[in-house]
């Protein structure tokens, strides 16, 4: 059903939906009519405008409809201010789309809304079953008469013991749904003696693993009785589970692993060890790794120092040798394993082959102007070519043309097929671009799937249009990857240097603005920087200038989103999120001003303010008696290049008397690829006790060596991998791989964007430590968050 007061809009939406294969059962223009129609029509979903014909808002109508009928509502509105969004949120909608929107967006939003509604129905049923289980009594000994289901006597933990009669169905409520069938079969069996069966029984706020020992007895009068005893084996089960997980990691990790005894004689190796070195288990059994693996043995003092070291481990680069005599560089980690009484029991040696990494590093000097992945130019090359061409244009006629190109659909291919397939696609595209343009033109990859083509001696925009058309055609040709054939398109922003746009930075920003407009118009097209886009460009400049005054004018504010520890069922910390309320422009979203801020030094000032304000708020919470929390603050790569940043962190912690362990800095994967100065800063900060987390993990190009070199504490899985759980097998495997990697590296894992219990259950099953998302709370102002923490029962939500 469509609820829209604009007839033209309603008709257009109706035609769009019917074209997509949906049936529109009604079109009404007021909230009152929508309520009436919802009770009369067979409606699966309501597309609701907010401002309608009558005084009743769509948000009010949606609340009534949800209460009366439970029909899901998807809002379609031209408004996205805070008040409208808050009102819409109160009605628990199944989506919110801002007009205008595309056909595919409507289709996607409807599908997601219907899928979420179906999941919510199942979730409510599941929650009801769980509620009944929580109310059941804890059992340890029980007796059942199979001939009479109503005669179950439970000996529960009372003083003195009491006998309680319950039906078999009531007994099974207290057992995990997946285990009920086997329990029913076990206690209903006619066998005299039975093997114990393991299942999950509800205890307190969680399920615990227990074993049921049950036997059938016949009394002298012919009555049959099943007598059972429950044995709590929860700790043993968890230990077994950890052993199974460790064994899975041992056999599946790409790093070579050797386990030796205290005399350094090899006891076991994993498959990756044999794959890397060529040695089998039989080849090295009982030998010292210094005899066959290390090209140069560790010194005589190495192992005694390692044993006496309080940390008990060492990491470093070492030369190794394969079975065929070939040498390779490895990053090795050696740690000690002590027995319960503190005696040395084993050495565990892990290593990875980094010879390819070292070869690449040696070539970096010659590749200063080249993108290592595609072989085309990089950012340094781009600035050099454009600056030289602009300088030549002063003396000779001719303009410089910039075509800023971004691949449409690349992220989907990269996420679903993997980074290796994405890299192959980028290399193919780079080759096509070089073949499409002239030899004197320059192709540059500036990062991700973004390319820039520099056309020198361009006379008019029509020349650039011809090049853009050729590039679009070249991109659209199918690409055969390793496993699949894919097709992508491109969006291109075009700018021609002119008296008003003559600087390198201005040209690039103008082309970027034109690219943004091309994407907004529907992708697979080009857009030329013109007067209208110049206005957009000027607005970006206005935002950039206003940002410099935002702190001084007290326009910035912080909101905080809770971080939930699944193991303790409590709020262990919060993430600080910056908001900008401009005196004239109103609320400017972070995704609008943060990228602009990161392109200038103003991000350093904003980042400093966010850090200081976060610690100030944390101090206030502590003084008010709130439980100890950790505050997580996002840090940009630009901030980390400031040599004064580490001193700033130390100064702010001292000013507000905050322990370093209560602060966590979130760094994006992109920052890990920056210069050594950043890495030194991070190492210095971490040594002071401040936690480090990798934000949006999996969306960039992380280096495993970086993860090993820098002692990070936490990895945050990006919401793009959580959104489709548990329905996307690819996302499940990605999350599983991240969990396994982090377990090997002893890293905590936080999943972002958790919005429902299905996602929560899957992440908990995969071994995730912490979660963050709207399932618990949206970002809140400090005072509201403090009240939320005091009033919210986290354990209840987790159930």
Legacy VTK file of the C-alpha trace (Angstrom):
# vtk DataFile Version 3.0
C-alpha trace
ASCII
DATASET POLYDATA
POINTS 799 float
0.000 0.000 0.000
1.242 3.509 -0.911
0.530 6.424 1.459
1.450 9.617 -0.444
-0.374 12.964 -0.749
1.367 14.006 -3.983
-0.678 12.329 -6.712
2.055 12.486 -9.335
4.575 10.980 -6.918
2.102 8.303 -5.846
1.346 7.374 -9.469
5.025 7.258 -10.384
5.766 5.079 -7.373
2.816 2.795 -8.165
4.031 2.291 -11.753
7.568 1.664 -10.515
6.406 -0.979 -8.039
4.204 -2.727 -10.582
7.084 -2.721 -13.039
9.173 -4.437 -10.351
6.499 -7.127 -10.021
4.786 -5.921 -6.825
1.018 -5.562 -6.440
-0.193 -2.174 -5.157
-3.436 -2.895 -3.302
-4.215 0.703 -2.326
-3.025 4.315 -2.703
-4.170 6.742 -0.015
-3.171 10.295 0.865
-3.735 10.573 4.629
-2.813 8.789 7.809
-6.438 8.170 8.743
-7.120 6.522 5.385
-3.988 4.429 5.744
-5.126 3.098 9.139
-8.534 2.190 7.759
-7.113 0.519 4.646
-4.542 -1.431 6.662
-7.289 -3.178 8.613
-9.319 -3.923 5.478
-6.721 -4.807 2.846
-4.352 -7.760 2.677
-1.123 -5.751 2.880
2.440 -7.084 3.203
4.222 -3.704 3.355
3.256 -0.016 3.548
5.329 2.685 1.792
4.573 5.733 3.940
5.250 9.436 3.324
5.551 11.485 6.541
3.917 14.828 5.704
0.419 14.041 4.381
-2.884 15.706 3.504
-4.249 15.917 7.041
-2.726 16.949 10.353
-1.844 13.373 11.189
1.791 12.635 10.313
2.842 9.422 8.666
4.896 8.591 11.748
1.769 8.750 13.923
-0.170 6.577 11.488
2.694 4.089 11.377
2.648 3.663 15.168
-1.085 2.937 15.162
-0.803 0.520 12.238
2.048 -1.368 13.870
0.073 -1.639 17.134
-3.140 -2.782 15.464
-1.935 -4.945 12.600
1.821 -5.368 12.859
2.184 -4.551 9.141
5.750 -3.299 8.463
6.179 0.318 7.354
8.903 1.730 5.053
9.153 5.545 5.143
9.671 7.537 1.922
10.304 11.185 2.730
12.126 14.238 1.449
13.044 15.148 5.024
16.006 13.823 6.976
16.324 16.262 9.867
16.918 14.953 13.386
13.351 15.504 14.613
11.816 13.698 11.646
14.266 10.814 12.010
13.592 10.594 15.755
9.815 10.533 15.166
10.249 7.909 12.470
12.488 5.788 14.692
9.855 5.769 17.438
7.472 3.903 15.135
10.070 1.142 14.553
10.014 1.329 10.754
11.531 -1.271 8.450
13.431 1.304 6.437
13.767 4.980 5.634
14.483 6.332 2.144
15.119 9.968 1.289
13.519 11.268 -1.900
14.412 11.246 -4.720
15.422 7.618 -5.085
16.121 5.155 -7.838
14.102 2.161 -8.914
16.759 -0.270 -7.729
16.930 1.443 -4.354
13.174 1.037 -3.875
13.346 -2.625 -4.852
16.293 -3.264 -2.542
14.650 -1.434 0.371
11.407 -3.420 -0.052
13.230 -6.744 -0.199
15.279 -5.944 2.880
12.189 -4.723 4.778
10.229 -7.886 3.987
13.203 -10.090 4.880
13.710 -8.236 8.148
9.987 -8.488 8.978
10.070 -12.232 8.397
13.159 -12.498 10.602
11.478 -10.404 13.312
8.494 -12.763 13.397
10.788 -15.731 13.909
12.821 -13.775 16.476
9.717 -13.029 18.542
8.788 -16.697 18.556
12.335 -17.589 19.613
12.292 -15.014 22.411
9.028 -16.436 23.739
10.492 -19.935 23.902
13.564 -18.592 25.660
11.428 -16.723 28.188
9.654 -19.940 29.125
13.026 -21.703 29.507
14.284 -19.019 31.860
11.307 -19.556 34.175
11.938 -23.289 34.544
13.493 -24.648 37.751
17.068 -25.876 37.880
17.219 -29.663 38.034
19.870 -32.052 39.245
18.059 -35.337 39.986
14.698 -36.452 38.574
12.407 -39.446 38.226
9.848 -40.136 35.489
7.038 -42.639 35.044
6.837 -43.314 31.268
3.278 -44.589 31.509
2.054 -41.282 32.925
3.544 -38.102 31.396
2.084 -36.003 34.186
4.112 -37.754 36.892
7.606 -36.270 36.686
9.185 -35.651 40.070
12.114 -33.277 40.248
14.569 -33.128 43.138
15.822 -29.536 42.821
18.430 -27.695 44.855
16.298 -26.649 47.816
17.001 -27.053 51.518
15.484 -29.436 52.393
15.044 -31.119 48.953
11.570 -30.782 47.481
9.656 -32.930 44.993
7.872 -31.045 42.210
5.537 -32.660 39.668
5.744 -31.414 36.085
4.794 -32.694 32.663
7.391 -33.917 30.176
6.785 -30.829 28.019
7.507 -28.581 31.005
10.736 -30.459 31.653
11.887 -30.078 28.051
11.283 -26.313 28.125
14.320 -26.049 30.355
16.525 -27.726 27.725
17.944 -26.145 24.576
15.492 -26.609 21.645
18.144 -28.344 19.517
18.730 -30.989 22.226
15.135 -31.857 23.132
14.618 -34.707 20.660
17.601 -36.718 21.856
16.588 -36.183 25.518
13.069 -37.362 24.731
14.459 -40.477 23.039
16.897 -41.142 25.883
14.432 -41.075 28.758
11.778 -42.846 26.690
14.048 -45.724 25.731
13.243 -49.279 26.950
16.923 -50.166 27.438
18.020 -51.235 30.913
21.238 -49.221 30.838
21.887 -46.221 28.645
24.918 -44.191 27.612
25.104 -40.586 28.908
23.819 -37.911 26.541
25.209 -34.370 26.524
22.926 -31.376 26.115
22.491 -27.725 27.107
20.413 -26.922 30.182
19.351 -23.471 31.287
21.152 -22.181 34.395
20.771 -18.610 35.626
21.143 -16.310 32.642
22.692 -18.779 30.245
22.810 -22.390 29.097
25.326 -24.767 30.607
26.451 -28.099 29.185
25.388 -31.089 31.261
25.381 -34.871 30.824
22.300 -36.970 31.478
22.744 -40.461 32.905
19.370 -42.230 32.673
18.315 -45.863 33.192
15.005 -47.712 33.004
13.928 -49.685 36.094
10.951 -51.984 36.628
9.470 -52.191 40.103
8.035 -55.396 41.526
4.501 -54.196 40.877
5.305 -53.825 37.153
5.661 -50.049 37.130
8.422 -48.615 34.958
10.552 -45.722 36.145
13.305 -43.748 34.385
15.777 -42.301 36.891
18.282 -39.739 35.707
21.187 -37.721 37.096
22.494 -34.499 35.588
26.252 -33.930 35.649
27.565 -30.392 35.004
30.362 -30.688 32.394
30.296 -27.075 31.196
33.943 -26.250 31.927
35.100 -29.539 30.397
33.021 -28.892 27.274
34.447 -25.367 26.902
37.963 -26.747 27.288
37.242 -29.397 24.632
35.781 -26.724 22.373
38.898 -24.591 22.759
41.030 -27.616 21.896
38.938 -28.235 18.777
39.238 -24.591 17.751
42.971 -24.581 18.404
43.328 -27.752 16.360
41.358 -26.160 13.491
43.636 -23.132 13.544
46.717 -25.337 13.794
45.702 -27.270 10.669
44.290 -24.385 8.598
46.540 -21.399 9.288
48.917 -20.322 6.540
51.774 -19.887 9.032
54.172 -22.722 9.694
54.011 -24.084 13.261
56.439 -26.353 15.124
55.907 -27.649 18.646
58.960 -28.941 20.507
59.628 -30.349 23.948
61.700 -28.559 26.563
64.901 -29.842 24.893
63.758 -28.283 21.577
63.085 -31.657 19.910
60.233 -31.432 17.395
57.024 -33.125 18.535
54.551 -31.920 15.917
54.271 -29.668 12.846
51.247 -28.358 10.958
50.450 -28.719 7.225
51.557 -25.153 6.477
55.045 -25.983 7.792
55.373 -28.778 5.237
53.950 -26.590 2.477
56.430 -23.781 3.170
59.574 -25.826 3.822
59.014 -29.129 2.001
59.789 -31.132 5.162
57.313 -33.777 6.335
56.554 -34.619 9.944
58.741 -37.730 9.682
61.663 -35.664 8.296
61.913 -33.458 11.377
60.520 -35.607 14.205
62.816 -35.391 17.246
65.199 -32.872 15.630
66.205 -29.396 16.780
64.887 -26.642 14.402
68.365 -25.111 14.412
69.606 -28.261 12.674
67.346 -28.108 9.600
65.271 -24.888 9.478
67.382 -21.941 10.530
70.094 -20.929 8.088
71.913 -19.564 11.091
71.176 -21.138 14.452
70.047 -19.061 17.417
72.844 -18.101 19.810
73.565 -20.236 22.868
72.117 -17.486 25.069
68.855 -17.177 23.091
66.753 -19.876 24.727
67.967 -19.310 28.319
67.084 -15.602 27.950
63.690 -16.545 26.500
62.933 -18.883 29.414
63.858 -16.225 31.969
61.983 -13.465 30.145
58.795 -12.469 31.976
56.877 -12.303 28.683
58.232 -15.608 27.458
58.228 -14.882 23.738
60.377 -13.431 20.963
59.534 -12.160 17.476
61.918 -11.244 14.717
63.139 -11.786 11.187
65.357 -14.766 10.506
66.823 -16.550 7.481
65.421 -20.044 6.931
66.117 -22.914 4.557
63.766 -25.246 2.680
64.336 -28.964 2.211
65.594 -28.348 -1.349
68.290 -25.990 -0.018
66.550 -22.757 -1.051
66.892 -19.896 1.443
64.003 -17.581 2.371
63.335 -14.778 4.837
60.809 -15.543 7.571
59.119 -13.641 10.365
59.387 -15.967 13.331
57.659 -16.009 16.706
59.003 -18.233 19.502
57.149 -18.630 22.792
57.407 -20.851 25.847
54.684 -23.100 27.283
54.792 -23.710 31.035
53.141 -26.484 33.029
50.746 -25.784 35.892
53.653 -25.754 38.341
55.581 -23.216 36.237
58.063 -25.636 34.668
59.103 -25.335 31.021
57.117 -27.829 28.978
57.234 -26.808 25.307
58.446 -24.286 22.772
56.012 -23.166 20.049
57.595 -21.711 16.907
55.464 -20.014 14.248
56.797 -18.421 11.096
55.646 -17.005 7.772
57.524 -16.646 4.515
58.176 -12.920 3.937
60.755 -13.281 1.177
58.345 -11.815 -1.372
57.717 -8.851 0.925
61.424 -8.194 1.214
61.845 -8.351 -2.563
59.074 -5.813 -2.975
60.653 -3.504 -0.431
63.924 -3.585 -2.346
62.117 -2.425 -5.461
60.309 0.458 -3.778
63.038 2.929 -4.619
62.598 2.269 -8.323
58.815 2.250 -7.990
58.484 5.664 -6.370
56.359 6.889 -9.271
54.598 3.612 -10.051
51.566 1.877 -8.608
52.912 -1.523 -7.591
49.670 -3.375 -8.284
48.802 -2.136 -11.782
52.077 -0.774 -13.144
50.578 2.647 -13.965
51.513 5.896 -12.221
50.723 6.720 -8.616
49.785 9.938 -6.779
53.335 11.243 -6.854
53.440 10.743 -10.610
50.053 12.446 -11.014
51.093 15.606 -9.203
54.324 15.763 -11.148
52.647 15.369 -14.564
49.826 17.851 -13.885
52.107 20.450 -12.339
54.542 20.232 -15.247
51.723 20.438 -17.816
50.201 23.475 -16.103
53.594 25.151 -16.010
54.142 24.436 -19.728
50.691 25.841 -20.505
51.744 29.267 -19.299
54.229 29.599 -22.153
52.519 27.457 -24.839
48.827 27.210 -25.827
46.816 24.199 -24.729
44.925 23.120 -21.619
45.236 20.147 -19.274
42.343 17.684 -19.167
41.684 15.551 -16.091
39.423 12.478 -16.235
38.769 11.173 -12.727
37.474 7.576 -13.070
35.925 5.274 -10.498
34.791 1.676 -11.174
31.114 0.973 -10.432
30.546 -2.342 -8.686
34.179 -2.985 -7.826
33.538 -3.246 -4.075
30.939 -5.977 -4.599
33.386 -8.036 -6.668
36.183 -7.419 -4.192
34.006 -8.448 -1.220
32.422 -11.518 -2.818
35.254 -12.940 -4.938
38.157 -11.804 -2.767
40.976 -9.270 -2.897
43.025 -11.343 -5.322
40.232 -11.278 -7.903
39.718 -7.576 -7.263
43.422 -6.935 -7.815
43.312 -8.864 -11.089
40.357 -6.754 -12.230
42.275 -3.562 -11.438
45.280 -4.732 -13.459
43.094 -5.565 -16.453
41.421 -2.158 -16.296
44.732 -0.332 -16.017
45.961 -2.104 -19.170
42.770 -1.149 -21.025
43.134 2.488 -20.025
46.723 2.593 -21.304
45.630 1.085 -24.613
42.726 3.552 -24.951
44.622 6.838 -24.540
47.589 8.267 -26.446
51.158 7.467 -25.547
51.740 11.044 -24.381
48.800 10.871 -21.979
49.216 9.529 -18.438
47.222 6.883 -16.581
47.417 6.969 -12.782
45.853 4.889 -10.016
45.424 7.024 -6.925
44.020 4.331 -4.660
41.373 1.623 -4.450
39.456 1.529 -7.730
40.071 5.195 -8.588
42.097 6.175 -11.647
43.036 9.530 -13.170
43.868 10.066 -16.847
45.789 13.226 -17.680
45.291 14.535 -21.233
47.922 17.107 -22.191
47.473 19.777 -24.871
43.695 19.370 -24.810
41.986 22.110 -26.827
38.307 21.717 -25.920
35.934 19.683 -23.797
34.626 17.746 -26.813
38.046 16.099 -27.093
37.744 14.905 -23.514
34.216 13.612 -24.153
35.541 11.394 -26.963
38.191 9.963 -24.625
35.582 9.429 -21.890
33.305 7.517 -24.278
36.173 5.250 -25.291
37.059 4.622 -21.659
33.462 3.746 -20.764
33.309 1.280 -23.659
36.610 -0.269 -22.662
35.456 -0.758 -19.067
32.166 -2.382 -20.093
33.838 -5.264 -21.919
33.595 -8.512 -19.872
36.624 -9.461 -17.787
37.609 -13.100 -17.267
38.972 -13.465 -13.757
40.442 -16.620 -12.258
37.092 -18.212 -11.475
34.375 -16.085 -13.054
33.659 -13.667 -15.871
32.454 -10.294 -14.566
31.238 -7.021 -15.970
31.616 -3.564 -14.433
31.028 0.005 -15.506
32.669 3.300 -14.640
31.811 6.849 -13.648
34.029 9.669 -14.886
34.431 13.259 -13.783
35.974 15.611 -16.362
37.591 19.009 -15.918
39.538 21.161 -18.355
41.982 23.682 -16.953
40.918 27.274 -17.454
41.876 30.625 -15.930
39.505 29.996 -12.996
40.872 26.491 -12.327
44.644 26.449 -12.737
46.075 24.790 -9.616
46.738 21.069 -9.180
44.603 20.718 -6.049
41.762 22.735 -7.603
41.770 20.606 -10.750
41.663 17.370 -8.767
38.891 18.614 -6.467
36.889 19.846 -9.455
37.239 16.483 -11.219
36.270 14.723 -7.994
33.161 16.909 -7.771
32.228 16.023 -11.358
32.795 12.315 -10.577
30.486 12.546 -7.587
27.798 14.072 -9.804
28.226 11.310 -12.402
27.659 8.698 -9.715
24.677 10.585 -8.373
23.100 10.621 -11.837
23.180 6.841 -12.048
26.798 5.782 -12.783
28.111 4.357 -16.079
28.453 7.880 -17.457
30.674 10.926 -17.433
30.013 14.411 -16.142
31.849 17.624 -17.017
32.675 20.179 -14.367
30.429 23.166 -15.117
28.839 26.140 -13.388
26.401 24.027 -11.363
29.173 21.755 -10.190
31.273 24.802 -9.490
28.563 25.842 -7.059
28.816 22.394 -5.447
32.585 22.782 -5.368
32.208 26.178 -3.728
29.893 24.656 -1.141
32.601 22.132 -0.305
35.046 24.992 0.050
32.546 26.786 2.260
32.241 23.721 4.454
36.015 23.453 4.623
36.316 27.115 5.688
33.449 26.774 8.186
35.079 23.696 9.688
37.971 25.837 10.823
35.548 27.918 12.878
33.374 25.035 14.094
35.332 24.388 17.281
35.629 28.068 18.108
31.880 28.578 17.567
31.012 25.573 19.757
29.261 23.838 16.850
30.753 20.379 17.347
29.216 17.823 19.682
29.940 14.240 20.653
27.618 11.273 20.762
28.596 7.893 22.155
27.564 4.363 21.139
27.909 1.499 23.654
30.398 -1.338 23.123
29.078 -4.614 24.570
31.266 -7.402 25.978
29.502 -10.700 25.166
31.487 -12.673 27.726
30.588 -10.465 30.707
27.227 -9.170 29.386
28.119 -5.583 30.211
29.061 -2.307 28.589
32.826 -2.338 28.538
33.203 0.949 26.669
31.818 3.494 24.228
32.824 4.835 20.820
32.948 8.628 20.476
31.297 9.965 17.301
31.579 13.578 16.180
28.532 15.613 15.092
28.482 19.106 13.521
25.551 21.488 14.036
26.241 24.468 11.765
24.629 27.750 12.804
23.388 28.373 9.231
23.503 25.058 7.371
21.994 22.987 10.183
23.170 19.461 10.976
25.893 18.401 8.535
26.339 14.591 8.463
29.792 13.194 9.307
30.092 11.513 5.910
29.781 15.002 4.407
32.305 16.949 6.462
34.811 14.311 7.653
36.162 13.543 4.127
36.518 17.285 3.524
38.263 17.711 6.858
40.657 14.862 6.071
41.722 16.635 2.890
43.003 19.562 4.943
44.853 20.077 8.195
41.603 20.967 9.981
41.146 17.257 10.762
44.064 17.597 13.174
42.246 20.296 15.169
38.959 18.410 15.095
40.683 15.195 16.143
42.374 16.956 19.062
39.032 18.377 20.169
37.329 14.977 19.953
40.114 13.340 21.979
40.010 15.984 24.706
36.206 16.152 24.851
35.954 12.344 25.035
38.291 12.229 28.022
36.451 15.133 29.670
33.116 13.320 29.346
34.690 10.078 30.605
36.009 11.898 33.672
32.545 13.285 34.340
30.997 9.811 34.115
33.570 8.427 36.515
32.967 11.257 39.000
29.216 10.588 38.859
29.727 6.968 39.925
29.267 5.290 36.549
31.098 1.920 36.235
34.579 2.119 34.753
34.443 2.414 30.957
36.842 2.538 28.039
36.352 5.311 25.477
37.225 4.564 21.856
38.262 7.516 19.663
38.742 7.457 15.878
42.081 8.782 14.654
42.803 9.720 11.032
46.038 9.053 9.165
46.567 12.832 8.922
46.541 13.111 12.740
49.109 10.360 13.060
51.491 12.182 10.718
51.575 15.049 13.247
54.713 14.435 15.304
53.029 16.033 18.329
50.145 13.569 18.475
51.679 11.118 20.969
52.490 13.994 23.323
48.917 15.267 22.936
47.487 11.890 23.999
49.711 11.806 27.071
48.857 15.402 27.989
45.087 14.889 27.732
45.196 11.708 29.839
47.132 13.556 32.533
44.816 16.577 32.426
41.697 14.530 33.151
43.384 11.863 35.291
42.413 9.068 32.915
44.307 5.770 32.996
45.871 4.933 29.593
44.041 1.579 29.647
40.714 3.466 29.526
41.514 4.993 26.117
41.437 3.116 22.825
42.423 4.661 19.483
40.756 3.332 16.323
42.908 3.470 13.188
41.671 2.610 9.708
43.451 0.036 7.579
44.526 2.793 5.189
46.579 4.433 7.928
48.584 1.207 8.352
49.960 1.686 4.845
51.315 5.134 5.677
54.908 6.098 6.450
57.158 4.810 9.203
56.555 7.923 11.293
52.959 6.810 11.839
54.071 3.331 12.856
56.587 4.746 15.324
53.891 6.982 16.803
51.545 4.053 17.262
54.247 1.935 18.870
55.107 4.746 21.301
51.433 5.311 22.178
50.768 1.617 22.729
53.762 1.241 25.032
52.171 3.882 27.281
49.202 1.557 27.836
46.721 3.078 25.380
44.785 0.450 23.400
44.915 0.264 19.600
42.131 -1.023 17.356
41.904 -1.499 13.588
38.660 0.083 12.387
36.527 -1.154 9.451
38.680 -4.274 9.146
38.448 -5.999 5.773
37.524 -2.920 3.713
41.071 -1.876 2.908
44.335 -3.614 2.073
45.731 -4.698 5.413
49.244 -6.028 5.681
49.570 -9.088 7.881
53.097 -8.044 8.700
51.732 -4.751 10.045
49.394 -6.659 12.347
52.342 -8.615 13.671
54.727 -5.672 13.945
52.245 -3.476 15.793
50.763 -4.947 18.941
47.125 -4.115 18.275
44.571 -5.071 20.902
41.391 -5.183 18.889
40.021 -5.604 15.372
36.653 -4.088 14.427
34.845 -5.992 11.684
33.192 -3.563 9.285
29.387 -3.442 9.249
29.383 -4.431 5.557
30.357 -7.983 6.613
27.779 -8.068 9.429
24.777 -6.638 7.592
23.790 -9.845 5.745
24.547 -12.327 8.545
23.553 -15.103 8.910
22.158 -15.326 5.375
25.363 -14.626 3.430
27.717 -17.609 3.394
30.517 -15.374 2.067
30.159 -12.978 4.981
30.050 -15.898 7.435
33.329 -17.272 6.088
34.923 -13.812 6.062
33.950 -13.275 9.704
35.102 -16.793 10.602
38.490 -16.140 8.978
38.883 -12.836 10.816
38.020 -14.531 14.131
40.570 -17.288 13.504
43.258 -14.782 12.514
42.600 -12.673 15.590
42.662 -15.710 17.846
46.110 -16.626 16.522
47.318 -13.051 17.048
45.590 -12.794 20.473
43.395 -9.912 19.320
39.942 -9.042 20.629
37.205 -8.713 17.979
34.363 -6.188 17.903
31.640 -6.437 15.245
30.058 -3.163 14.115
26.520 -2.602 12.864
24.788 -5.394 14.814
21.083 -4.700 14.472
19.256 -7.937 15.269
19.539 -11.130 17.297
20.204 -13.282 14.227
23.409 -11.352 13.617
24.212 -11.502 17.338
23.726 -15.273 17.546
25.884 -15.908 14.477
28.696 -13.646 15.722
28.579 -15.266 19.142
28.771 -18.703 17.512
31.793 -17.582 15.479
33.579 -16.506 18.661
33.154 -12.727 18.544
34.085 -11.014 21.814
32.210 -7.714 21.547
29.462 -6.084 19.526
28.287 -2.597 18.670
25.117 -1.488 16.933
21.490 -0.447 16.982
20.440 -3.758 18.571
21.429 -2.080 21.819
21.472 1.651 21.166
22.034 4.343 18.575
24.704 6.963 19.380
23.528 9.101 22.323
24.537 12.397 23.925
26.628 11.897 27.099
23.839 12.494 29.606
21.436 10.175 27.778
24.041 7.450 27.484
24.757 7.590 31.221
21.041 7.064 31.930
20.949 4.256 29.338
23.825 2.411 31.016
22.201 2.702 34.441
18.790 1.530 33.248
19.547 -1.132 30.618
19.789 -4.842 31.471
22.401 -5.977 28.949
22.016 -9.644 29.838
18.296 -9.450 29.126
18.896 -7.993 25.670
21.499 -10.670 24.914
18.952 -13.355 25.722
LINES 1 800
799 0 1 2 3 4 5 6 7 8 9 10 11 12 13 14 15 16 17 18 19 20 21 22 23 24 25 26 27 28 29 30 31 32 33 34 35 36 37 38 39 40 41 42 43 44 45 46 47 48 49 50 51 52 53 54 55 56 57 58 59 60 61 62 63 64 65 66 67 68 69 70 71 72 73 74 75 76 77 78 79 80 81 82 83 84 85 86 87 88 89 90 91 92 93 94 95 96 97 98 99 100 101 102 103 104 105 106 107 108 109 110 111 112 113 114 115 116 117 118 119 120 121 122 123 124 125 126 127 128 129 130 131 132 133 134 135 136 137 138 139 140 141 142 143 144 145 146 147 148 149 150 151 152 153 154 155 156 157 158 159 160 161 162 163 164 165 166 167 168 169 170 171 172 173 174 175 176 177 178 179 180 181 182 183 184 185 186 187 188 189 190 191 192 193 194 195 196 197 198 199 200 201 202 203 204 205 206 207 208 209 210 211 212 213 214 215 216 217 218 219 220 221 222 223 224 225 226 227 228 229 230 231 232 233 234 235 236 237 238 239 240 241 242 243 244 245 246 247 248 249 250 251 252 253 254 255 256 257 258 259 260 261 262 263 264 265 266 267 268 269 270 271 272 273 274 275 276 277 278 279 280 281 282 283 284 285 286 287 288 289 290 291 292 293 294 295 296 297 298 299 300 301 302 303 304 305 306 307 308 309 310 311 312 313 314 315 316 317 318 319 320 321 322 323 324 325 326 327 328 329 330 331 332 333 334 335 336 337 338 339 340 341 342 343 344 345 346 347 348 349 350 351 352 353 354 355 356 357 358 359 360 361 362 363 364 365 366 367 368 369 370 371 372 373 374 375 376 377 378 379 380 381 382 383 384 385 386 387 388 389 390 391 392 393 394 395 396 397 398 399 400 401 402 403 404 405 406 407 408 409 410 411 412 413 414 415 416 417 418 419 420 421 422 423 424 425 426 427 428 429 430 431 432 433 434 435 436 437 438 439 440 441 442 443 444 445 446 447 448 449 450 451 452 453 454 455 456 457 458 459 460 461 462 463 464 465 466 467 468 469 470 471 472 473 474 475 476 477 478 479 480 481 482 483 484 485 486 487 488 489 490 491 492 493 494 495 496 497 498 499 500 501 502 503 504 505 506 507 508 509 510 511 512 513 514 515 516 517 518 519 520 521 522 523 524 525 526 527 528 529 530 531 532 533 534 535 536 537 538 539 540 541 542 543 544 545 546 547 548 549 550 551 552 553 554 555 556 557 558 559 560 561 562 563 564 565 566 567 568 569 570 571 572 573 574 575 576 577 578 579 580 581 582 583 584 585 586 587 588 589 590 591 592 593 594 595 596 597 598 599 600 601 602 603 604 605 606 607 608 609 610 611 612 613 614 615 616 617 618 619 620 621 622 623 624 625 626 627 628 629 630 631 632 633 634 635 636 637 638 639 640 641 642 643 644 645 646 647 648 649 650 651 652 653 654 655 656 657 658 659 660 661 662 663 664 665 666 667 668 669 670 671 672 673 674 675 676 677 678 679 680 681 682 683 684 685 686 687 688 689 690 691 692 693 694 695 696 697 698 699 700 701 702 703 704 705 706 707 708 709 710 711 712 713 714 715 716 717 718 719 720 721 722 723 724 725 726 727 728 729 730 731 732 733 734 735 736 737 738 739 740 741 742 743 744 745 746 747 748 749 750 751 752 753 754 755 756 757 758 759 760 761 762 763 764 765 766 767 768 769 770 771 772 773 774 775 776 777 778 779 780 781 782 783 784 785 786 787 788 789 790 791 792 793 794 795 796 797 798
